[in-house]
Each structure stands twice: as C-alpha cells, then as structure tokens.
Amino acid sequence: MSGTVPIAWRNLSRQRLRLALSVGGVGMALLMILALDGIYAAILDRVTAYPDNQGAPLIASQRGVSTMHMSSSTIPRRAVERLQRDPRVDRAEPILYSTLLLGRERQAVSYVIGFRGGGGPWEIVDGRGRPRAGEIVLDERTANRLGLRVGSRVGVLGSDLRVVGLAGGAASVLTGLAFVDYDTFARAAGTRGSASYVLVWLRSGDAGDVARALERDHQLTVQTREQFSGNERQVISDMSTGLIRGMLMIGIVVGLAVAAVSIYTATVARLGEYAVLKAIGMPNRTLYALVSRQSLLTVLAGLGVALALVTVLAVGVPLLEPSVNVAVSAGSVARTAGAAALIALLAAFVPARRVARVDPASVYRR
Amino acid sequence: MAARTHALGGRPGGRLVPLARRQLLHEPLKLGLALAGVTLAVALVGLLFGLREGIRQQVTTFVDNAGAEVYVAPRDSRSFVTGGPPALPASLARELERQPGVEQTGPIVSSEAILRLHDQRVATQLVGFEPGRLGSPWKLAAGRAPARSGEIAVDRVMAKAHGLEPGGTVMLRGRRLRVVGLTDRTASWMTPLVFVTRRDAAAMQGAPESAGFVLVRGDGRSTDRLAAGLQKRFPHLNVMTRAELAANDRALMSRSFNAPLLVMVLIALAIGALVIAITTYGFVSERRREFGSLKAIGARNGRLYRVVSGQALAIAVLALAAGVALGQAAAAAIEALWPKFLFVSLPSHYLLVVAAALVMGLVGALVPARVLARLDPGEVFRR
C-alpha cells in the first residue's frame, strides 16, 4: 500500500472537475443497475401484498391454479361449503377476484376483491374498510390516479359504486387493489354461487401438513400463504428474468465504457508523470496497480453517488408517480458492488497498457 | 500553430484550421471510448422506446388480427386484457347476428391463464372461441385449431421455448389438454395467446354458456355506424370499435411502463451527457496552454466555445448514427434469440433519439465551455 495509494488519489483529486465528471458518469451507470433492480424488487414486493396481508394461513384455489396474478380461479359453491364444514378448518371465507378496469373518463387497472368476513383491506388511510352493497374501497394510489376521494362514485362491474374508504400499501406499478361487498361482485359478475378463492383459517396443526391433506380431500389446490406468495413472485420472475438480465448487462457495459473513458482520460493526462516514475525505477507492475487503484477509487466513489441517488429516487419517484416504487435491498447493493468491481478492473486495462508503453526517456526530451 | 492562431483569431476570410477535428482525432482510443459510451446510451434509449412500442403492439395482437370490426362487451368492460368475468350469455352472438349491418359474429371468453410447463409457470392470454366463427386462430404454423373439448392450440414461439409439439399435452387450471396446433403471430413477451373452445374456457370459469365479448364483423358499411347502431339497440352493453378497444389496451399498458421507462431514459441521457463532458473536458484540460495561447493572441471565448461545442456535437452525432445502428442490431438479435420480444421503432422514436443526442452533446459541452471562459491567457507565460 505504501506510497501508491496517495499517488493514485493525488492523480485523481488534482483535477476535481474531471474527477467529479468521472465519478458522476460511473455513478449514473451504476444507478441504472440499482434503479432497475429496485423497481423490479418493488414490483415483486407489491405483487404479493394481498396474499401476504389478507390474514389467513391457507389459500384454496381451483385445482391447478396457484396464483392470483395472471390467473383466474373458480370454486363451485358446494366445494366452498364442503371446505367450511371440514373439521380441520376453523373458518373458510370465500372471496371473488377479477382484474378489472375502474373508472370511465380516467381509467386504472385494478384487482377487485369481493369479500364478506375475511380478506378485506388491512390498512385504511381514510373512511372505512368494510364496503356494503353498492360501495367500494380503493387503494389510495388508484383513487389519486382516478381523481377520486371518499364519497366519490366509480364505474365498475356495470354499476356506479360509492367510494367509502381508501386503503394503503396495496397498489403496484402493474395494478391497484379494490374491495367490494361479496354479493355485489357476485351479482354483477353472474358467478352463480361460485367463489374465486377461499381463505382458510385452521383449528390447529401445521399449516403445510393441513394444506396437503385438504388438497387431497377436496380436489382443490391448497397452499400456505408463503407458498402462494412464492408462486406469485415466481410468475413475475419467469416472465421478466430475460428482460431484467438484458437491461443489467446493458448497465454494466455502459458503466464499463464510462469508467474506461474516465480512467483513460485521467491517465493520459498524467503520462509525463508516469514516465518520471518509470525513469526513477518504478516497475510496470506497480504502475498497473496504480492505474487499477485509480479505477477502483473512481468506481467506488461512483458507487457511493449511485447509492445516494437511488435513495433520492426511492423517496422522490413515488411522489411523482405513486404506482412506482424503488426498493433498495442489501442483495441489490451487493450485486451492483460486484458489477462495479468488475467495471473497475476492466476499465483499468486499457490505460494500464498505455502506461506500460510509456518511454521513461521521454522525461528528458521535454 | 501560426496558421491555427491566425484562423482562430477570428478574422473573416482567414484560413480556418479544423482544430476541433484535430483534437478529436489526436487520441483515437479516447474518442473510441467516448463514442462507445454515448453510442450505448443512445442505443439504450432507442431500445427502451422500441420495447415499449413492441409491448403496446403485442397487447393488441388478438384485437388486431381476430377479424372483428366491433366488440360487444358487458357495461364497464373496456379492455380486452382486463375484460373481467364472462358476464354475457353466449346466445347474444346469435341475437347480434340478426341485427342490420351485421354479417358474422363470434362469442369468445378471454382470461389470463397460467400454463404449467415443466417446472415453469407461463402466463398466457387464454382465448375461448367457437370453431368456424369469429375469434378463431388466424394463422397456424402447425396442426389445426381446436375443434372440440379438451384441445388447445398454443403460440408457436412459446411452444418452441418449452418443447411443445402437436400431440403433446399441457395442464391448464387442473385440466389436461391435448395440443392440436401451433399458432403463428400470437407471440408476446408478457402473455402469448393460447386457444381452446369457448365452452371449455367458460366452463373453467364456472359458466359454460357465457361469453366475455361478442365479436362482430359488418357487411362492409361504416364501422362507426355499425357500432353506434348496435350501441343504440343494446344500451346496457358496451359496444366498441376495434380501434377503440385497441387504444384502451395500449393506453393501459403504456401507463404501467411509462414511469420506469422515463427513469431509465433520463439516466441514459445523463450518462451520455457526462461521457461527452468527460471527453471534451479532457481535450480542454490537456490543452490549456494552447487554448491559453489562443486567448492571449486575441481569440474570443465565442470562437473557443464553438470549438468545444463542435467536438461535443461531433461525438453526439457520430454516436447517434452508431447508436441507432447498434440499437437496431441489438433489437434484431434479441428478437432472433428470444422471439417473444418485439421491438418496434416509430418515426417519433428517431426524433426523440436525435433530440436526446443533441441534448447530450449540448449539456456535455457546458462544463468545458465554463473552463474555457475562466482560462487565464497569462497562464501560458507562467510555465
């Protein structure tokens, strides 16, 4: 370490404006990775908001249906009643579910849940959470998007429903969440007594074991809340993995180009000084290390800038567009730091070669 | 140097030395790296806009190709992708067929559905249609369209990705269905289309005699008049032209993608501007003495700004051309490797990318321009 770090740092810090531009450029490239990762993570978080918060340990669905997102499920009335009579079941609450377009002039896509006893909103920020016939509870972001408040009316399922409450923590970039009275939903959708899903509370026993037993005995798909949420996340993940990976690769390549041009520019500006170092006996290996340290310092500072900016985005973006969240996780930071280290090492390669070719005798020719 | 200073002194008619170009070309590696950075930023902006338009177009694949001019839906159902439960009687199709101006109809059920393929869950848009009527698959790559219960036709691209062929089986909502055909031009990144009979799709939703939409084809007269006439006769339903329904679906999709897209585009623009700033600043800071000499012999700031701005814009324009080409090549490569993705470039996208490159160039020139403005001509005599 002795001696080389100060040289690397002095090289960088002597021209603060250049350093600021380089750090900014690398920071923006890393921000792209962090922001994309954060938006994606927030989508995954929010996509499981309903199963995570509805309260029941088990969720039963039509056989072969294991998610709400991108699915529809129908359970006949008799199957619901049989489940309600099962001695292992303390309480079984049917819910109706559909993805619908709310509003007429202004529109928003929303998951609409029809519920009776359980499965309603878990956080109410205004009004009340239990809609009666002809009433609806909207998540607050969807209400904002549609310009609605408690007391407004919204067109859904062929009727004008009155907004009686606003729910928090339910909307995602993909959809909002709305809650209506079960019978209102059933009448409008013509469900003829069938339910979409059944939320199941148990008398006792391990949730996983009882889920398997109920699945076997009732010819339904019965999952624990955790399994259900895991499947929801998996569907989104399977759909978007290729796209997200592609975007991350673009972020890394752009970051690499920015870091390379920054480090190269900073190195070339100091070729004379490198020649002096060579003239006084510094081996190429040490010069490589010097350039690599410069690269690493620039990229580390860029990572710091990216982390600061993504924190600003995490706060600011939902204020501008309430349906979009940016979630910064330790895993995401670790992945970005890994990408940053890769960028730093590769970006140092080109200027290091240039330094290796510097002729020490050039010092005496000036 | 003499010629350079004379020209840059700014007397009209003086021989101009292409200082901006010489500086740019003096360090080809640096220029190459800068071009690479800005090119990637431009390509990324183009790819993002192309992907957004591709998703918008894919979301209306069924509506664009099913052959119907008018869609009849329950009241408040205004989107094909979020049509809601099948709340119409399937018999409505026959009633509509008897209306003046109507030539052909087809009741369909549409819903999102997840196919279990190997260990993967694949989200699809399930269409239930009546064989021989509107709503049937419009192009088959292999096999035939489903004709009876228990049969399914799946999108060709999805089938290839999962090793499905006619004769195979898939599980859908607990039912095992036999693949009888592969459909063409039905791919989508989000939800490729799969087709079963209407009765099967409706039965899966517990209402075998229902439909979500009735597709209507007119007898050649005005689509708008046909839709208006049907709306008048069926006021409790929602009657939409194909264009209206497609516009609704595209608007819904755009809304979901606009905010994340804007964040990514702004970041890409900032990256491009910073790369240009780093590069042009490098030219200025490495040649402080030369610029100082020019100022000392009378070159005005305006002339020097033009040199720097010219460099910045040259990088931006070169990167624009390279970025557009790279974006197109990358889109073509992605489509070839993963055909479920569609990138569509519109003329407006090119305008946006050109504007983006110019913004990057001009913003990138600001920093070195400030340095030049503060440059002390006396500096040249102090070393």
Interface residues (C-beta under 8 A of the other chain):
Chain A: Q15 L17 R18 L21 S22 G24 G25 M28 A29 L31 M32 A35 L36 I39 Q62 R63 G64 V65 S66 T67 H69 M70 S71 S72 S73 T74 P76 S98 T99 L100 L101 R104 Q107 A108 V109 G155 V156 L157 G158 S159 V173 L174 A188 A189 G190 T191 R192 S194 T221 N231 Q234 V235 D238 M239 G242 L243 G246 M247 I250 V253 V254 A257 V258 A260 V261 S262 Y264 T265 V268 A269 L313 V317 L320 E321 S323 V324 V350 R354
Chain B: E27 L29 K30 L33 A34 A36 G37 L40 A41 L44 L47 L51 P74 R75 D76 S77 R78 S79 T82 G84 P85 A87 S111 E112 A113 I114 R116 Q120 R121 V122 A123 M171 L172 R173 G174 R175 W189 M190 T191 M204 Q205 G206 A207 S210 N248 A251 L252 R255 S256 N258 A259 P260 V263 M264 I267 A268 A270 I271 L274 V275 A277 I278 T279 Y281 G282 S285 E286 I334 W338 F341 V367 V371
